[in-house]
Amino acid sequence: MALIGYARVSTEDQSTEAQFLDLKKFGCTEIFRENASGADRERPQLKAVLNRVRKGDTLVVVRIDRLARSLAHLLDVIDSLERKGAAFKSLGDPIDTGSPQGKFTLQILGAVAEFERSLIRERTKAGVRAAKAIGKQPGNPGLIAKDPLARRRVARARDDRLSERVAEGAGEFLPVVERLRPAHPWDRVVDVLNTAVKKRPGDNPAPWTRDALIRAVRRLVGDGLADPGLLKAAPRRSKKAVAQDKRLVELVATIHNASDGEKPTLARIGRQLERQGIPTKTGARTWAPSSVKALLDRARDQGLLAPSEEDV
């Protein structure tokens, strides 16, 4: 559980030294420094510190304006930290999400932000109605005119938002990927991730798929937030591993076909494998539905499943 500092100034002429000393005095063991405008959400060091924070850590700033210039951005950052199980503290403001008083202040800020968003929505709707009333077409003029430059700008903004979302959630999956890749194939990494998700109480996120995980890691590598070596091909499996994998596919197909009239759901097949003491390819004793489905899909491709039956 580390205290991680973030210090920012707007121009190269300014210095982060005073903030650095305050954060160091408070007990921060790592401090990220940045020279960038607070209005810019795409700050490299801000992305790096949000990617670095782990469960139990606290992100510390001297003042909230060093982190964000808008209430919406501040709440977005704090929300991403809370999803990781991390806290936020501002030394110069009454915001400390690790304390009841700080959480209360945050709730007030959240209510103000929601009220502000409601006003913006109402003003937007009123503006659209007024534009339509005088014959104008609402929307981005460049996109309406199919301007290539406007399209590239929108695509770039969408791509930047996607990079931000991936970076915010990297703390959940990147440590597992770094531990297993490239020594293990992507299917095995997905199996480990989904088993961990199933064991985590309090939420039910969508399971990872192989393609989604590869896309997320590829984006992190492209943004300079992950080692390119993670994308290297895994070593070829031995004949023994291939034979074991084949037996797993055949076993799942057998359980599926011998359902005795009961609907062969993924959960039921997974429980049957667990009762028989069959581990996953990673050695885990708990079978995630996504892992069972991957084996069923392969069994179906090989013609091993009863053609009249459907999976849930």
N, C-alpha and C positions, 0 to 999 in steps of 0.2 A: 504494500500500500504506500505509494510514493506521492510526494508533493511535486507537481510538475508546473513550472512557471512559463508564462508567455509574456514577452515584452515587445512593444511595438512603438515606432515613431513614424511620422508621415514622410519625412524627407531624409536624404543622405546627409544633410547639414546637421540634423539633430542626432542626439546620442541616446542609446537605451541604457547607459551605464547606471543612472539613478534608479531606474526600475529594476535593473539587474541586482543592485545592492539591496533594495527593499525585499525582493523575492528571495535572495540568498539568506538574508537575515531571518525571514519567516521560516526558512527550513527547506526550501525547494532544492531537490537534488539534481534536477535537470531544468535548464532554462532555454527556451527557444527565443531567438531574437529576430526581429523583422523590421525592414524599412519599406513601408507600403501604406497607401491610403486606407483609412478605416472603412471607407465606403466600398472598397474592393473585397468582395467575398472570396475571390479566387487567389488567396495569398498562399504561396508555397509553404511557408513555415507554419501557418495556421493549419493547413492540411496535414503537415507532418506531425504537429503536436496532437491533433485529434486522432491520427492514426496510431500514435505512440501510446496514448492513454489506455490503461487496462482496468479491469474490474477492481474496485477498491481504491483506485487512485483519485487524486483531487487536482483539477486544473486551477491554477492560481494566477490572477492578474492584479496589478496595482489598482486599476480603476476599470470599470466596465467599458468605458470608451476606448480602452486599449484593445479590447476584444472585438467589439461591434459598435457601429454607429447607429444602428436602428434596433428598435425593440424586437421586431420580427426576427432579425438575424440572431440577436442574443438568445431568444427563446429557442430558435432552431438548434443552436450550438448546445444549449443546456439539455434539450431533449435528446440529442445524439449522445451526450455524455451519460444521461440517465439510462438510456437503452443499453449501454455498456456496463452499467452498474458503477459508474464513476460520479464524482461530485464536482461542484464548481464553487469557487470562493473569490470574492473581490475584496482586497484589503481596505479599500477606501469607500466601500458601499456596504449597506446592510444586506448583502446577498451571500449566503452560505447554504447551499442545498444540503449540507450535512447536518444542519441544525433546524429545529422547528421554526424559529423566528425567520431564518432565511427562506425556508419553504413557503411560509406565509407571505413574505414579501414577493416571492416568485408567483404565487397564485394571484396576487393583486395585479402584478404586471401582466400576467396571462389574461386576466379579465379585461384589462385596458386594451391589450392587443386585439382581443376578439371583438371588442366594441368598435375599435378602429377599422378592423376588417369588414365589419357589418356596414359601417358608414361608406367605406370604399365600394362595396358591392352595390349599395343603393345608388350611389352617385354614378357608377358605371351603367347600371340599368337605365337610370334616367337619361344619361347621355346617349345611350343606344336608341331609346324611344324618340328622343328629340331629333337625332340624326335621321332616323327612318321617316319621321314626319315631314322632313323637308327634302326627302328623296336621296339622301346620302347613304352610302353603303358602309356600315361600321366594320372595323377591322384594320389590319396592317395594310396601308396603301401599297407598299412594295409587294407584299404577297398577293394582294388582289390583282395587281398589274403583272404578276409573275416575273418580277424583277430578279435576275439571278443573284445579284449582290444581297438583296434582302433575304432570299432563301438561304444563302450561305451563312448569313448572320444568325438567322433563327436556328439553323442546324448546329452552328457552333455553340450557341447558348444552350441548346438542348443537350449537346454532348458534354458541356461543362457541368450542367446540373447532374447528369448521370455520373460523371467522375466524382463529384462531391458526395453523392449518395453512396457510391461504392467505397470511397475512402472512409466515410463515417462508419460504415458497417464492417470495415476490414478487421477490426479488433476481434470480431466474433469468429471469423473463419481463417484469416491469414496465418495465425500461429499453427493451426493444424496443417495447413498447406505447406508451410515452411518446414514442419517436422517430417512430413511424409514424401514431399516431392524433391527431386524427380525419381527417387528410389522406388516409388510405388506408382502404379497406373492411376489415372484419374478416377476410375470406377471405385477403387479401394478408398481413395480420399473421400469421395462422396459418401461412401458407406459409413466411414468414421464420423463425418460431420453430422449426418442424419441420425446416427445413434446418439450422439451428444445432444442434439436438439430434442429428441424424444425424452431423454432423461431430465431435461431442464424444466423445473416446475414453473407454473405461473403464466406461460404463454404457449401458443401453438403456431409458430411460424411455418410457412410453406417449406417442404423439404427441398434440398438442393438437387439439381439435376447436373449431369456431367457437363453439358454444353453451357449452362448458366454459370457454373463455377469457373470453367475455362475462360469465358468472356470476362468475368469479374477480375480474375488474376491478370489476364492480358491487359486490361485497362489500367490496373495498378502498376504494372510494369511500364506501360506507355507513359504514365504520369510520373515515373521515377520513384514510386513508393514501394516497389517490390523488386526482388532480384530476378533478372531475366532468366537465370538458370532454372527457375521453377517451371518454365515452359518447355524445357528439354524433354525429349522422348524418354520414357521409362525403359530400363533394360528389358530385354526379351525374357519371358518367363521360362523356367525349366520345364522339361517334359512331365515331371512329377506335379508341378503346380497346375499345368494344363489339364492333367488327368483328374486332379482333385476338383478343379473348376467344372469339368464335364460331369463328374459324379454329383455335384451340387445341383446342376441344372436338371439332371435326370431325377434326383430325389424330389425336387420341388414339383416337377411334372407328375411324378407318382402320387404325391400327396394331393395335388390338384385333381387328378383323375379319379382318385379313390375317396371322393367326398361323401359317398353314401346318401346322395340326395340332398345334402346340405349345400348351401351356397358357398363355394370356395373363396371366401374373402381373403384379401391380403393379410389382414390381421390374424385370421384363423390359421392360415398356412404358417405365418411367422411363429405363432404360439406352438404349433405342432413341431416345428424345427427346434424351438427352445426346450420343449418337453423331451425331445430325443437327444438333447445335449449337443446339437450340431452348431458349431461356432460359425460366424461369418468369415469371409476371406481375410479379415483383419484380426481374427481371434476373439471378437466381441461375442458375448453370450446372448445379447438382445438383438432381435431382428427388426429393423425399421421397415415399414411397408414399401418404401421406395426400393430397398434392397431386394425384397421378395419380387416386386414388379419387374425389376431388371432381369432377374433369373427367369421369370415367367415369359417375358418378351422373347428371350433367347430360346426358351423351350418351344414357344409358338413358332418362331422362325424355323426351328429344326423339325417341326411337324410332330412334336411329342405330346401336345395337348389334345384332349378330346375336342373335336371341332364344333360340337353343338353347345359347349358351355362357355359362359362369359365370366370375366373377372370383375370384381367391384373395386 
